[in-house]
Amino acid sequence: MAEKVTNLKGTRDILPQDMLKRNYIFDTIKNVFQKFGYQQIETPSMEKTSTLMGKYGEEGDNLIFKVMNQGEKVGKADMEAYNSGNLKRFALSLSERAMRYDLTVPFARFVVQHQNELAFPFKRFQIQPVWRGDRPQKGRYQEFYQCDADVVGSDSLIFEVEFIQIFDEVLSSLQIPDFTIKINNRKILTGIAQLINKEDQIVDLTVAIDKLDKIGKDGVIKELESKGFSKENIKTIDPLFHFEGSNQDKIKALKNLLENSIEGQKGIEEMEFILNQIDLVGLQSAKLELDVTLARGLNYYTGAIFEVKANNVSIGSICGGGRYDDLTGLFGLNDLSGVGISFGADRIYDVLEELNLFPDSLKTDLDVLFINFGENEFAHCFKLATQLRKEGFKVEVYPESSKLKKQFSYADKRGVRYTALIGADEIKAGKFQMKNMVSGEQTEVDYEGMKALLK
């Protein structure tokens, strides 16, 4: 009995019709990135395991796909670690390579490696797949594309403002009707940790409160208590769970809450600058919201942090990012500030599908199909098809003189805009019968008329 054929769980095949939609998303994002002066690069799918490990926190490290060593390297595994029961160290000795978890850490490695070839500030974008060992579920895959833009080599907060504009322009161009850009600052979160004398547990604090939307206040409190936060600590930060009002109201409340924290006040100043600049230039569609519970669990953010959600849909966050001033220092290049964002293309795809927002023009990738009536007609149509392709049209000639029903069925499945029917009489007269495959209307035209119709 033949084995059932299927793809790996957490991955998916992309059919031609789906590729049209994906490229629509990629092209929209790419065009906006380029408008803002970002240059495209690529990095390898695999990195050294040591390059990736320790950059995403414990939770992130556990989701990295490791690639097992091959050949002679297998025999060089750390058997001492195995015999002593240190299975984690043993496992790492078996896999010197790993699939990239995101595009940002490989980008930091790229910058350090090529620093003498780049002009700073360096603005780059990447559109490539990444891999994570998440539990597969709706809107969450183990293989998915990220579309990132980053700037390194500048402390200027104008890039944070620019990224908010990019979020707004891309998602507005994709016609998403209701979305919110949430913003916070890790310096504010550090100030909150200082407030309860838990600065050494800033990661535990931020990982927990970042889950507020998923597990609620009670769930966050339970997780904090499990990490050693006292009831008094939790009572002190309770106002975080009830911040309401406008962004300016929240700024005012934060100033009062963190009045004794230099780091917290610095974060508030940065936030005010960004919000004021956006007020000056305005946004097309986005709602911009200061969310003091937004933390994002990734260890490397040090300043502003972003998360974007499409409202009234079942998908989670679709974009994110932030400032990571010390990331390149992990690879030996210190004092190089960086800030970046990432569009989750697969999640954006799901949002557009759920809201039925893909343009009707994406339903076809073929302008005209020449119906095949026989050898002489085929030769004539093939010549015409070659001419039309030079004019920029997408054209096919049906390869065999099959029954018309079969040829029209093929045209329907391909979503062809027009079929061209050219028999012996049409060849003699220099005319074409053009059938609109949506309306069923048939029109007789000459070659110039055909081009006008297809345009």
Secondary structure as GFF3:
##gff-version 3
##sequence-region A 1 455
A	DSSP	alpha_helix	16	35	.	.	.	ID=ss1
A	DSSP	beta_strand	39	40	.	.	.	ID=ss2
A	DSSP	beta_strand	46	48	.	.	.	ID=ss3
A	DSSP	alpha_helix	49	52	.	.	.	ID=ss4
A	DSSP	alpha_helix	57	61	.	.	.	ID=ss5
A	DSSP	beta_strand	66	67	.	.	.	ID=ss6
A	DSSP	three_ten_helix	71	76	.	.	.	ID=ss7
A	DSSP	alpha_helix	79	83	.	.	.	ID=ss8
A	DSSP	alpha_helix	87	93	.	.	.	ID=ss9
A	DSSP	beta_strand	97	99	.	.	.	ID=ss10
A	DSSP	alpha_helix	104	113	.	.	.	ID=ss11
A	DSSP	three_ten_helix	115	117	.	.	.	ID=ss12
A	DSSP	beta_strand	122	131	.	.	.	ID=ss13
A	DSSP	beta_strand	143	152	.	.	.	ID=ss14
A	DSSP	alpha_helix	158	173	.	.	.	ID=ss15
A	DSSP	beta_strand	179	185	.	.	.	ID=ss16
A	DSSP	alpha_helix	186	195	.	.	.	ID=ss17
A	DSSP	three_ten_helix	199	201	.	.	.	ID=ss18
A	DSSP	alpha_helix	202	209	.	.	.	ID=ss19
A	DSSP	alpha_helix	212	226	.	.	.	ID=ss20
A	DSSP	alpha_helix	231	236	.	.	.	ID=ss21
A	DSSP	three_ten_helix	238	242	.	.	.	ID=ss22
A	DSSP	alpha_helix	247	257	.	.	.	ID=ss23
A	DSSP	alpha_helix	262	281	.	.	.	ID=ss24
A	DSSP	beta_strand	287	290	.	.	.	ID=ss25
A	DSSP	beta_strand	304	310	.	.	.	ID=ss26
A	DSSP	beta_strand	317	323	.	.	.	ID=ss27
A	DSSP	three_ten_helix	328	331	.	.	.	ID=ss28
A	DSSP	beta_strand	338	344	.	.	.	ID=ss29
A	DSSP	alpha_helix	345	354	.	.	.	ID=ss30
A	DSSP	three_ten_helix	360	363	.	.	.	ID=ss31
A	DSSP	beta_strand	368	370	.	.	.	ID=ss32
A	DSSP	alpha_helix	375	390	.	.	.	ID=ss33
A	DSSP	beta_strand	395	397	.	.	.	ID=ss34
A	DSSP	alpha_helix	404	414	.	.	.	ID=ss35
A	DSSP	beta_strand	418	421	.	.	.	ID=ss36
A	DSSP	alpha_helix	424	429	.	.	.	ID=ss37
A	DSSP	beta_strand	432	436	.	.	.	ID=ss38
A	DSSP	beta_strand	442	445	.	.	.	ID=ss39
A	DSSP	alpha_helix	447	454	.	.	.	ID=ss40
###
